[in-house]
Amino acid sequence: MEQDRNFVFERYLPLLDPDSFSDLSFYRELERIGYRQVLLGGTGAADLPGLTMKLKEHTRLQVVLYPAGPDSLAPADVVLLPDVMNSNSHYARPFGSGSVATAMHVARRGLNFIPLAYFIMGNSTARWYFDAFVVSSPKIILGYANYARMVGYRYLALDYEDPALAIDPNLISALKQVPGLHLVISDEFDPASGRQALRMGADTVVTPSDIFEDASDPLRLAREFHDALLVPS
């Protein structure tokens, strides 16, 4: 099995939890707004296959799947294999039991996939869930990133979903010097801060599902993100 070297992430991807966003009409509206890709994942693994099939049948959206494990796989356009580089968990760390089991199922089903080196930067739910340790030194993170790129990861994600933690522009600048690395930054962005992260050097920014879950009008917010981050300036 070979990783997909042709698939390219959009500049902005909304992560949507199917527990909260399972209505086909919502995704049709995203497509009308101008979205071409969505990222599905989170706790709502039960109907991921069904929702993915509906999106592929009734929309032209590309579905990027962030699986929680082998039981949440679906025939998406591409499946992420996220290895949490700073995890102590035997399940989530590189070559951990969850990572291996997910990869085995992806290979068995012949699904398209992209390995992702994933760092949890702050004190978030993800840090607790994946038993991640904080890597406070930018030099160490850069060392991890260089190693990840050398052994074959082309995508690297920094999860900044911690209100007390600011994105370090110097770290972003240093990571952009790693050849061939597509840098993804996830945070509770608004359209303006997402645009700023792209200007810092992020290739793709991601917002968590709760940004839309907490919005009074999720589709209006989706349009604001689209116009700020996906429309060529």
Disulfide bonds with the S-S distance in Angstrom:
none
